[in-house]
Amino acid sequence: MSKVEDMATQSITIRVSPEAAQISNTTTAAQQRKLEPLLSLQLTAVARTTRPLEDIMSGISRKAQARGLTPEIIDARLHT
C-alpha cells in the first residue's frame, strides 16, 4: 500500500479540461480509486519543486508521448 493510501484523504475541487472532466465523470468508483493516489502524488510533487508548473507539465507530457502514451491508451486503461 502506498503512503497516499495509508493516510487520511480530503476532497478538493480543481478545474480541468472538458476531456479530463468527461474521463473523470465516466469512470467507475474502482477506476477513481486507482487515479486518486496518482493525482495526489503528482500534485504533491509539483508543490515541492521550485520549477515552474508549466515546465513540469511539459516534461510529463514529453515523457508520456515518448513512451507512446496517447489519450486513447489512457482511456482504454481507465475503462478496463
Sine and cosine of phi, psi and omega as CSV:
sin_phi,cos_phi,sin_psi,cos_psi,sin_omega,cos_omega
0.00,0.00,0.66,-0.75,-0.04,-1.00
-0.99,0.16,0.23,-0.97,0.04,-1.00
-0.85,0.53,-0.62,0.78,-0.02,-1.00
-0.88,0.47,-0.67,0.75,-0.01,-1.00
-0.94,0.33,-0.47,0.88,-0.03,-1.00
-0.97,0.26,-0.49,0.87,-0.10,-1.00
-0.99,-0.12,0.29,-0.96,0.04,-1.00
-0.89,0.45,0.50,-0.87,0.00,-1.00
-0.87,-0.50,0.32,-0.95,0.07,-1.00
-0.73,-0.69,0.47,-0.88,0.05,-1.00
-1.00,0.03,0.60,-0.80,0.10,-0.99
-0.72,-0.69,0.26,-0.97,0.08,-1.00
-0.87,-0.50,0.78,-0.63,0.04,-1.00
-0.75,-0.66,0.45,-0.90,0.06,-1.00
-1.00,0.00,0.74,-0.67,0.00,-1.00
-0.72,-0.69,0.14,-0.99,0.04,-1.00
-0.91,0.41,0.37,-0.93,0.06,-1.00
-0.84,0.55,-0.62,0.79,0.02,-1.00
-0.90,0.44,-0.70,0.71,0.02,-1.00
-0.90,0.44,-0.64,0.77,0.02,-1.00
-0.89,0.45,-0.67,0.75,0.01,-1.00
-0.90,0.44,-0.68,0.74,0.04,-1.00
-0.86,0.50,-0.73,0.68,-0.01,-1.00
-0.89,0.46,-0.66,0.75,-0.06,-1.00
-0.96,0.29,-0.32,0.95,-0.04,-1.00
-0.96,-0.28,0.08,1.00,0.02,-1.00
-1.00,0.08,0.44,-0.90,0.05,-1.00
-0.98,0.21,0.19,-0.98,0.04,-1.00
-0.87,0.49,-0.62,0.78,0.02,-1.00
-0.91,0.42,-0.65,0.76,0.03,-1.00
-0.92,0.39,-0.62,0.78,0.05,-1.00
-0.87,0.50,-0.68,0.73,0.01,-1.00
-0.89,0.46,-0.51,0.86,0.05,-1.00
-0.95,0.32,-0.59,0.80,-0.05,-1.00
-0.98,0.21,-0.57,0.82,-0.11,-0.99
-0.84,0.55,-0.74,0.68,0.02,-1.00
-0.90,0.44,-0.61,0.79,0.02,-1.00
-0.88,0.47,-0.75,0.67,0.01,-1.00
-0.90,0.44,-0.64,0.76,0.01,-1.00
-0.88,0.47,-0.70,0.71,0.02,-1.00
-0.90,0.43,-0.65,0.76,0.01,-1.00
-0.91,0.42,-0.70,0.71,0.02,-1.00
-0.89,0.47,-0.66,0.75,0.01,-1.00
-0.90,0.43,-0.69,0.72,0.01,-1.00
-0.88,0.47,-0.66,0.75,0.01,-1.00
-0.90,0.44,-0.67,0.74,-0.04,-1.00
-0.93,0.37,-0.45,0.89,-0.07,-1.00
-1.00,0.01,-0.11,0.99,-0.05,-1.00
-0.99,-0.15,0.36,-0.93,0.05,-1.00
-0.99,-0.15,-0.07,1.00,0.04,-1.00
-0.96,0.27,0.53,-0.85,0.05,-1.00
-0.88,0.48,0.59,-0.81,-0.02,-1.00
-0.82,0.58,-0.64,0.77,-0.02,-1.00
-0.87,0.49,-0.63,0.78,0.04,-1.00
-0.90,0.44,-0.68,0.74,-0.01,-1.00
-0.90,0.44,-0.74,0.67,-0.02,-1.00
-0.89,0.45,-0.65,0.76,0.03,-1.00
-0.90,0.44,-0.66,0.75,0.03,-1.00
-0.89,0.45,-0.69,0.72,0.03,-1.00
-0.88,0.48,-0.70,0.71,0.00,-1.00
-0.89,0.45,-0.71,0.70,0.01,-1.00
-0.88,0.48,-0.69,0.72,0.00,-1.00
-0.90,0.44,-0.68,0.73,0.00,-1.00
-0.89,0.45,-0.70,0.71,0.01,-1.00
-0.91,0.41,-0.64,0.77,0.01,-1.00
-0.89,0.46,-0.49,0.87,0.01,-1.00
-1.00,0.01,0.07,1.00,0.05,-1.00
1.00,0.09,0.21,0.98,-0.01,-1.00
-0.98,0.20,0.84,-0.55,0.00,-1.00
-0.86,-0.51,0.29,-0.96,0.08,-1.00
-0.83,0.55,-0.56,0.83,0.01,-1.00
-0.92,0.40,-0.64,0.77,0.02,-1.00
-0.92,0.39,-0.68,0.73,0.04,-1.00
-0.85,0.53,-0.74,0.67,-0.01,-1.00
-0.87,0.50,-0.70,0.72,-0.01,-1.00
-0.90,0.44,-0.66,0.75,0.00,-1.00
-0.92,0.38,-0.58,0.81,0.00,-1.00
-0.95,0.32,-0.43,0.90,-0.08,-1.00
-0.97,-0.26,0.48,0.88,0.07,-1.00
-0.96,-0.26,0.00,0.00,0.00,0.00
